[in-house]
Amino acid sequence: AIKGLREKVQLATKFGISFADGKREIRGDPAYVRAACEASLKRLDVDCIDLYYQHRVDTRVPIEAT
């Protein structure tokens, strides 16, 4: 979708909500964040995300650990 435009746009995407067994879960653990980022890079077919932000805060994980 952004092929040929990557140098002209700022790319932002978010993480923090996963779906498993038909249920929504708020997640901010480091392993999930890394996996979600890697999945976004692959899905978007890019090497870099300019702004990667947390959609919802996982109150079980200290923000500095996210």
Secondary structure as UniProt FT lines:
FT   TURN            3..5
FT   HELIX           6..8
FT   STRAND          12..15
FT   STRAND          17..20
FT   TURN            21..22
FT   STRAND          23..26
FT   HELIX           30..44
FT   STRAND          51..54
FT   TURN            59..60
FT   HELIX           63..65
//
